[in-house]
Amino acid sequence: MTAPPSRLSPTAGLLNAMCRLYIRRAIPFIAIQEKARDEALNVNHRLRTARDFADTEAAGYIDRDYLEKTDD
C-alpha cells in the first residue's frame, strides 16, 4: 500500500512562502535586537558594578592608604 501523493492547497503554499519570506527578512532584525539587548545588559552591569564599588567605598571597606603613600 502506497501513500497518496501529498499536495498542498494554494493557500497553504502561500502561507509557507510568506513564512519563509518573514524568516529570511527577520534574521537581520533579530541580530540587531540581540546586539541592542547585549549592550543594555553591559550598561546595566557597568552601572551595578560602579554602584557596588561606591557603596563599598562609602562604607569604608576599601583601604586606599597604600595608593596615597608618598616616598619622603
Summary of the structure (lengths in Angstrom):
residues: 72
radius of gyration: 29.4
end to end distance: 99.8
largest distance: 99.8
contacts: 110
relative contact order: 0.05
helix: 74%
strand: 0%
